[in-house]
């Protein structure tokens, strides 16, 4: 399924980005409609995916010898909604 570490990283980046976007749905459910369960599950998934993103980022940086600036940008975009989607188009393709 995955040909390389970069393929794994790009897949996790996509899923991590999706889980971040889901917070836009689950946060209002939690605080406006008093439904905390969806936010709990999305939060747990997002946390696991973020850890996997960072671990795979380190592996990709070492394996592909990415410059420090590219590595820092790849880390930074994980904190911006839709950031990983943009980075996939601009940074993660080799």
Secondary structure by P-SEA (a helix, b strand, c coil): ccccaaaaaaaaaaaaaaaaaaaacccccccccccaaaaaaaaaaaaaaaaaaaaaaaaaaaaacccaaaaaaaaaaccccaaaaaaaaccccc
